[in-house]
Amino acid sequence: QVQLVESGGGSVQPGGSLRLSCETSGFTFSTYVMNWYRQAPGKERELVATIYRSGSSTTYSDSVRGRFTGSRDNAKNTAYLQMNSLKPEDTAVYYCNAFWGGSSHWGQGTQVTVSS
């Protein structure tokens, strides 16, 4: 069955870094666009990064551009989100999403907390 498993979340001080991973199985990873979303308490889910199928093209929300880098390894069926210069407002549950056509799959999320 389809599985997306995020890892790499945790607690970090402002200015720190984390690298999230999204390991997938059960579908043809290379044909899917991979997205990273986040949801902070009391807020709507926000798309922060999109990694297109080859991995050579990525887009970012204004709030993370220049600090976050999305990537993927199609041989390992895994997507990544490198997060640098973290800010308290980056605190949220981060989700990976695989999307192609009418098919969309979600992971369970991983908590990122940025606090001094």
N, C-alpha and C positions, 0 to 999 in steps of 0.2 A: 504494500500500500504506500501511498504518498506520505513522505515524512520530511519535515524541515525542522532542524534542531539548532537553535541559537546557543552560543556560548561566548564567554569572554566578558560578560558584564561584571560589575562590581562597584566598589566605592573608591573614589579617587578625589584628590584635592584639586581645586581650581588650577588650571594650567597643566594638568597632567594628561596622560594619554591612556587609551584603551583600544584594543583591537577585538572587534566582534567577528565571530565566524558563524556561518549558516551552512551546516552540512545537510545535504539533501539525498533522497533516494526515492525510487518508485515512479519516476517520470524522466523524460529526456531533457536533462538539465540544459544542455547547450542550445535548445530551441526556445527557451524561456527567457524573457526579460526578468532580471532580478531587481527588486526594490527593497529599500530599507525605510521603514516607517518608525515613528515614535509616538508615544502617547503619554503625556504628563497628567497627573491627577487633575480632574476637573476640566480637561481640555480635549479637543477633538484630536483624532489620530492625524499625524502630519507626515507627508511624504518628504523624506530628507535626501534620498539618493536613488538614482536609477542607473543600473549597469546593463548596458545592452549586450546582445548575445555574444559578440566576439570579445567583449571586455574592453575594446579600444575606445568606446564612447560611453561617457557618463554625464549625468546632469545632477545638479544639487539645488537644494532650496537656498534662498538668500541667507538664511540663518546659519548655515553650516559651510557655505562655499568658502574655500581657502583653508578650512580647518579639517574637514573630513575628506577621506578618499575611499571611494568604493572600488572594489576589484573582484575578479572571479577567476577560478581555476576550473575550466571545463573538464579537465582530466580527473579532477578530484570531486566534481559535482558540488563545489563549495563556493560560497560567496563570502566576501569580507567587507568590513567597514572599519577603516583605521580612523580613529578619532583623536585629534591632537588639540592642544590649547583649550581643553574642556572648561566650560563655564557652568555655574550653578543652574542656569536656565536650560542646560542640556539634560538635566535630570529627567528621566522618563523610562518607561518600558520600551525597549527597542524590538521591533518585529521584522523578520524578513518575509518577503512575499515573492512568489514566482507567478508570473503572468504571461499568458500567450493566448490570443484570441479570446474565447469565452471561458477559459480555464484559469482559475486563480487558487493558489495554495498558500497557506499561512503557517508560520511557526508559532510556538507557544509564547515567545517573548523572553527577553532577558533584561533584568533591571540594571540601569546605570544611575548611580548617585554621585553627584559632584558637590562636595561640601568641604568646608574647612573645619 
